[in-house]
Amino acid sequence: MHEAKTHLSRLVEEAAAGEDIVIARAGKPLVRLVAVTPSEGPRQLGALAGKVVEPNDAWVADPDLNASFYGGEVEPTSATRIAESRPRKVRASARKKK
């Protein structure tokens, strides 16, 4: 491990050149340095087109789900009203210093 710290630049160069570099501690292999291979280019958008099927009702609200979470029907705007009505906390650091 100490030798790897001392000669890290050289080890990185050797790994980049294709050498198999294994760093060990007390004779036990711990890590392997490997060169990063360049990507094959930009990813192609739409690679899964036609392979993933979304049900027609995937975005329809489920009243049974609302009932299980909220105990009944819930208006979409009620959660916003609750969040807006909460008082703000004042930080201790906002007090004036003498």
Buried (B, 14 or more C-beta within 10 A) or exposed (E): EEEBEEEEEEBEEBBEEEEEBEBEEEEEEEEEBEEEEEEEEEEEEEEEEEEEEEEEEEEEEEEEEBEEEEEEEBEEEEEEEEEEEEEEEEEEEEEEEE
